[in-house]
């Protein structure tokens, strides 16, 4: 029986002390905290990438629309009678924001500009001086819209095909955090019709 008592006593002392248990729990909490932090960081990074892709898709769609319209521009040979103040294909405008004016394929005076709507900065257009209609999505805010005109000598044979370089900078709207995803896109569009007198 004495041998049994020693075995029983040894089995009773095989457990963990309270200090060992606290150390093990502390190490477990630290490892789980680091793992949880990594997962949160991963989700945050994924949300940022998805928002960046969404902004890039929206800006790409807007750029495609602008490219289609600007490529079809017609030269305003009447200069000031129909749309533009000179015998040219494009003309920059400053109001309501930076923009461009041109004759479209159907010889309608079309203006595209940065416009402040109640929902934020958006690219908008108007045709024949009617109301402004948004071209860009409500999901993005247009921070910059610039048009650089090349080959606009206005009636003088400059031997340069009219081109427009469009620069757009946009950010995601309603993105949590101080630094929303930002996309900058630039493209140069050449007028489809040859600029010949």
VEXTI-976051 format. One record per residue: residue in three letters; x, y, z of N, C-alpha, C in turn. Coordinates in steps of 0.02 Angstrom, whole numbers, plus 50000, padded with zeros to 5 digits. Example, Ala and Ser with C-alpha at 12.3 -4.5 7.8 and 13.67 -1.06 7.14 Angstrom:
! VEXTI-976051
ALA  50660  49716  50390  50615  49775  50390  50660  49835  50390
SER  50642  49888  50354  50684  49947  50357  50645  50002  50394
END
This chain:
! VEXTI-976051
UNK  50039  49940  50000  50000  50000  50000  50042  50063  50000
UNK  50100  50055  50032  50143  50114  50033  50165  50130  49962
UNK  50181  50080  49922  50200  50090  49852  50143  50123  49813
UNK  50083  50106  49828  50025  50136  49794  50019  50209  49813
UNK  50032  50224  49873  50026  50292  49895  50077  50336  49860
UNK  50138  50312  49850  50189  50351  49815  50169  50363  49742
UNK  50140  50313  49709  50118  50320  49640  50062  50371  49636
UNK  50016  50366  49681  49960  50413  49682  49985  50484  49695
UNK  50034  50490  49740  50062  50556  49755  50097  50585  49694
UNK  50132  50543  49656  50166  50567  49595  50115  50589  49543
UNK  50061  50552  49535  50009  50571  49487  49976  50637  49506
UNK  49969  50650  49569  49939  50713  49590  49984  50772  49575
UNK  50050  50763  49573  50097  50817  49560  50114  50825  49487
UNK  50082  50790  49441  50098  50794  49370  50064  50854  49336
UNK  50020  50889  49364  49984  50945  49334  50028  51007  49327
UNK  50001  51060  49297  50037  51123  49288  50026  51168  49348
UNK  50076  51206  49364  50068  51255  49417  50031  51315  49388
UNK  50008  51357  49430  49971  51416  49408  50015  51463  49368
UNK  50078  51469  49384  50125  51512  49348  50135  51485  49277
UNK  50144  51418  49272  50152  51388  49206  50089  51399  49163
UNK  50032  51392  49193  49969  51403  49157  49963  51475  49134
UNK  49980  51523  49177  49976  51594  49158  50025  51610  49102
UNK  50085  51582  49104  50135  51594  49052  50109  51565  48985
UNK  50081  51505  48987  50055  51474  48926  49997  51514  48897
UNK  49952  51537  48940  49896  51578  48916  49921  51644  48888
UNK  49970  51674  48919  49998  51738  48894  50029  51729  48825
UNK  50067  51675  48817  50098  51662  48752  50044  51649  48699
UNK  49993  51612  48717  49938  51599  48671  49902  51663  48650
UNK  49889  51707  48698  49855  51771  48684  49899  51814  48638
UNK  49964  51816  48650  50009  51856  48608  50009  51829  48536
UNK  50014  51763  48529  50014  51733  48462  49947  51745  48427
UNK  49892  51736  48463  49826  51748  48432  49816  51821  48414
UNK  49841  51866  48457  49836  51938  48441  49874  51956  48378
UNK  49934  51928  48371  49973  51941  48311  49938  51912  48249
UNK  49911  51852  48256  49875  51822  48200  49812  51862  48182
UNK  49776  51885  48232  49716  51925  48220  49734  51991  48187
UNK  49788  52021  48210  49812  52084  48180  49831  52074  48107
UNK  49863  52018  48092  49881  52002  48023  49820  51993  47979
UNK  49769  51959  48005  49707  51949  47968  49672  52016  47955
UNK  49669  52059  48006  49639  52125  47998  49677  52166  47946
UNK  49743  52163  47948  49784  52199  47899  49771  52172  47829
UNK  49764  52107  47823  49750  52076  47759  49683  52099  47731
UNK  49632  52101  47774  49566  52124  47753  49567  52197  47732
UNK  49603  52238  47771  49609  52309  47754  49644  52319  47687
UNK  49697  52282  47676  49734  52286  47613  49691  52263  47555
UNK  49653  52211  47565  49609  52186  47512  49554  52237  47496
UNK  49525  52269  47548  49474  52319  47537  49502  52378  47498
UNK  49564  52398  47514  49597  52453  47478  49609  52435  47405
UNK  49633  52373  47393  49645  52351  47324  49580  52348  47284
UNK  49527  52323  47314  49463  52319  47279  49436  52389  47263
UNK  49442  52435  47310  49420  52504  47298  49463  52536  47244
UNK  49528  52523  47244  49572  52550  47191  49552  52523  47123
UNK  49538  52459  47120  49517  52429  47056  49450  52458  47033
UNK  49404  52470  47080  49339  52499  47063  49348  52570  47034
UNK  49392  52609  47066  49405  52677  47040  49437  52673  46971
UNK  49485  52628  46963  49518  52620  46898  49468  52599  46844
UNK  49422  52554  46861  49371  52533  46813  49325  52592  46794
UNK  49305  52630  46844  49261  52688  46831  49296  52740  46787
UNK  49360  52754  46803  49398  52804  46763  49410  52777  46693
UNK  49423  52713  46687  49432  52683  46621  49369  52688  46579
UNK  49312  52675  46609  49248  52681  46573  49235  52753  46552
UNK  49250  52800  46596  49242  52871  46580  49290  52891  46523
UNK  49352  52868  46526  49401  52884  46475  49380  52856  46407
UNK  49353  52795  46406  49328  52766  46344  49272  52808  46315
UNK  49227  52831  46357  49171  52873  46334  49196  52939  46305
UNK  49243  52971  46341  49271  53034  46316  49309  53023  46250
UNK  49346  52969  46246  49384  52953  46185  49338  52946  46126
UNK  49284  52909  46135  49235  52900  46080  49208  52967  46056
UNK  49188  53009  46103  49158  53073  46085  49209  53121  46053
UNK  49268  53126  46083  49318  53173  46057  49347  53151  45990
UNK  49351  53087  45978  49377  53062  45914  49331  53081  45856
UNK  49267  53086  45869  49218  53101  45817  49207  53176  45807
UNK  49245  53218  45841  49236  53291  45835  49244  53314  45762
UNK  49205  53364  45745  49207  53394  45678  49237  53464  45682
UNK  49270  53483  45630  49299  53551  45627  49242  53601  45617
UNK  49242  53654  45658  49191  53707  45652  49217  53758  45602
UNK  49202  53747  45540  49229  53790  45487  49195  53859  45487
UNK  49136  53865  45518  49102  53929  45521  49131  53974  45577
UNK  49168  53945  45623  49202  53983  45675  49160  54033  45712
UNK  49126  54013  45764  49087  54058  45805  49013  54057  45789
UNK  48995  54036  45730  48924  54035  45711  48890  53975  45742
UNK  48923  53918  45739  48893  53856  45762  48910  53842  45835
UNK  48976  53839  45850  48995  53817  45918  49058  53851  45943
UNK  49112  53846  45905  49177  53869  45928  49190  53940  45906
UNK  49234  53974  45941  49247  54045  45924  49296  54052  45866
UNK  49331  53998  45848  49378  54001  45792  49366  53941  45747
UNK  49398  53942  45688  49395  53887  45641  49440  53831  45668
UNK  49413  53789  45713  49453  53737  45744  49409  53677  45760
UNK  49439  53627  45790  49403  53566  45808  49385  53564  45881
UNK  49427  53593  45924  49415  53592  45996  49429  53661  46025
UNK  49399  53674  46082  49412  53737  46116  49406  53725  46191
UNK  49454  53751  46229  49451  53743  46302  49399  53790  46331
UNK  49367  53767  46385  49320  53809  46422  49341  53810  46495
UNK  49323  53861  46530  49342  53868  46601  49282  53866  46648
UNK  49222  53871  46620  49163  53873  46663  49114  53819  46641
UNK  49086  53780  46685  49086  53784  46758  49150  53759  46790
UNK  49192  53727  46752  49257  53702  46776  49299  53690  46715
UNK  49359  53665  46723  49401  53652  46664  49366  53602  46618
UNK  49366  53618  46553  49331  53574  46506  49349  53588  46435
UNK  49309  53559  46390  49321  53564  46318  49254  53570  46283
UNK  49256  53604  46226  49197  53613  46185  49214  53592  46114
UNK  49166  53560  46079  49178  53536  46011  49112  53521  45977
UNK  49115  53515  45910  49057  53493  45871  49060  53417  45868
UNK  49004  53384  45885  49004  53311  45881  48987  53288  45810
UNK  48981  53224  45801  48969  53194  45736  48904  53219  45704
UNK  48855  53236  45747  48790  53261  45722  48788  53337  45720
UNK  48847  53369  45723  48856  53442  45721  48819  53478  45776
UNK  48816  53446  45835  48788  53478  45894  48847  53504  45936
UNK  48838  53562  45967  48889  53590  46009  48890  53552  46076
UNK  48946  53519  46090  48951  53477  46149  49005  53505  46195
UNK  48990  53509  46259  49038  53533  46309  49046  53478  46361
UNK  49108  53466  46381  49124  53418  46434  49167  53456  46484
UNK  49148  53452  46549  49184  53491  46599  49179  53457  46668
UNK  49223  53480  46713  49219  53460  46782  49164  53501  46814
UNK  49117  53467  46845  49057  53501  46870  49045  53480  46942
UNK  49028  53527  46985  49014  53512  47055  48940  53498  47063
UNK  48924  53435  47073  48855  53414  47088  48847  53412  47164
UNK  48787  53402  47187  48775  53395  47259  48812  53334  47287
UNK  48823  53285  47245  48856  53223  47267  48932  53227  47258
UNK  48959  53282  47235  49032  53289  47229  49053  53308  47158
UNK  49118  53312  47148  49146  53329  47082  49136  53272  47034
UNK  49106  53288  46977  49096  53237  46925  49108  53269  46857
UNK  49123  53226  46809  49129  53249  46740  49058  53251  46712
UNK  49041  53306  46680  48974  53314  46653  48978  53340  46581
UNK  48924  53332  46545  48920  53358  46477  48854  53393  46467
UNK  48854  53438  46419  48792  53467  46396  48796  53474  46321
UNK  48739  53468  46290  48734  53471  46217  48690  53530  46198
UNK  48715  53571  46153  48679  53631  46129  48653  53674  46186
UNK  48695  53685  46237  48681  53729  46293  48621  53708  46335
UNK  48602  53645  46333  48549  53619  46377  48580  53603  46444
UNK  48543  53572  46489  48567  53557  46556  48627  53509  46558
UNK  48663  53511  46612  48722  53469  46622  48700  53400  46645
UNK  48729  53348  46614  48717  53278  46633  48783  53246  46653
UNK  48781  53209  46708  48843  53178  46732  48865  53121  46687
UNK  48929  53118  46673  48959  53063  46636  48994  53014  46683
UNK  49021  53040  46738  49057  52996  46784  49010  52970  46838
UNK  49031  52917  46869  48991  52883  46919  48989  52921  46985
UNK  48938  52908  47025  48933  52937  47092  48982  52904  47140
UNK  49011  52848  47121  49056  52810  47165  49126  52840  47170
UNK  49142  52887  47125  49208  52917  47125  49201  52993  47127
UNK  49253  53025  47151  49257  53098  47151  49314  53117  47103
UNK  49298  53159  47055  49349  53181  47007  49387  53239  47038
UNK  49450  53228  47052  49492  53279  47084  49523  53326  47032
UNK  49536  53301  46972  49567  53342  46920  49544  53318  46852
UNK  49531  53366  46808  49514  53353  46738  49549  53406  46697
UNK  49595  53384  46654  49633  53431  46613  49631  53410  46540
UNK  49628  53460  46496  49630  53448  46424  49687  53489  46396
UNK  49730  53456  46358  49786  53491  46325  49774  53483  46249
UNK  49765  53539  46215  49749  53539  46144  49812  53548  46102
UNK  49819  53508  46050  49876  53511  46005  49850  53515  45934
UNK  49879  53558  45892  49859  53563  45823  49797  53605  45813
UNK  49789  53656  45853  49730  53700  45849  49750  53769  45823
UNK  49779  53772  45764  49801  53837  45737  49743  53881  45715
UNK  49685  53852  45706  49626  53893  45689  49629  53923  45620
UNK  49618  53883  45570  49615  53907  45502  49682  53909  45467
UNK  49736  53911  45504  49803  53911  45475  49825  53839  45467
UNK  49852  53825  45408  49875  53756  45396  49938  53743  45437
UNK  49931  53711  45494  49988  53697  45537  50017  53627  45526
UNK  49985  53589  45483  50007  53521  45466  50011  53475  45527
UNK  49972  53489  45578  49969  53446  45637  49896  53423  45646
UNK  49887  53359  45648  49820  53331  45659  49797  53350  45730
UNK  49736  53378  45737  49712  53397  45804  49712  53337  45852
UNK  49739  53349  45911  49741  53298  45963  49722  53330  46029
UNK  49695  53289  46073  49678  53311  46140  49708  53261  46189
UNK  49747  53286  46236  49772  53244  46290  49727  53257  46351
UNK  49698  53204  46376  49652  53208  46433  49686  53178  46494
UNK  49686  53215  46549  49712  53191  46612  49655  53191  46663
UNK  49645  53133  46696  49593  53127  46746  49624  53099  46810
UNK  49608  53130  46865  49627  53103  46931  49564  53095  46972
UNK  49555  53035  47000  49494  53019  47037  49510  52981  47101
UNK  49466  52989  47150  49472  52952  47213  49406  52916  47227
UNK  49411  52865  47269  49352  52828  47290  49313  52871  47340
UNK  49247  52871  47334  49206  52907  47382  49185  52859  47437
UNK  49174  52887  47496  49150  52849  47554  49197  52793  47574
UNK  49262  52803  47564  49310  52753  47585  49332  52768  47656
UNK  49328  52719  47701  49348  52733  47770  49423  52744  47774
UNK  49442  52794  47812  49513  52809  47819  49529  52876  47787
UNK  49588  52901  47802  49608  52968  47779  49635  52968  47708
UNK  49657  52912  47683  49689  52910  47618  49651  52863  47571
UNK  49600  52889  47536  49562  52845  47491  49603  52827  47429
UNK  49587  52772  47397  49623  52752  47336  49618  52808  47283
UNK  49674  52821  47249  49678  52874  47199  49704  52844  47134
UNK  49672  52863  47079  49692  52839  47013  49703  52899  46968
UNK  49759  52898  46932  49774  52950  46882  49778  52915  46815
UNK  49745  52944  46765  49745  52915  46698  49753  52970  46647
UNK  49792  52957  46596  49803  53004  46542  49800  52968  46476
UNK  49768  53000  46427  49765  52972  46360  49766  53029  46309
UNK  49791  53014  46250  49790  53063  46196  49745  53037  46141
UNK  49702  53080  46117  49651  53062  46067  49663  53104  46005
UNK  49665  53071  45948  49673  53105  45885  49605  53108  45850
UNK  49590  53164  45820  49527  53171  45783  49527  53121  45726
UNK  49470  53088  45716  49465  53036  45665  49471  53065  45595
UNK  49437  53120  45581  49439  53151  45514  49505  53189  45506
UNK  49534  53184  45447  49595  53221  45434  49580  53296  45434
UNK  49626  53333  45463  49619  53405  45468  49648  53437  45406
UNK  49611  53433  45352  49634  53461  45288  49586  53516  45266
UNK  49611  53569  45238  49567  53624  45216  49521  53603  45159
END
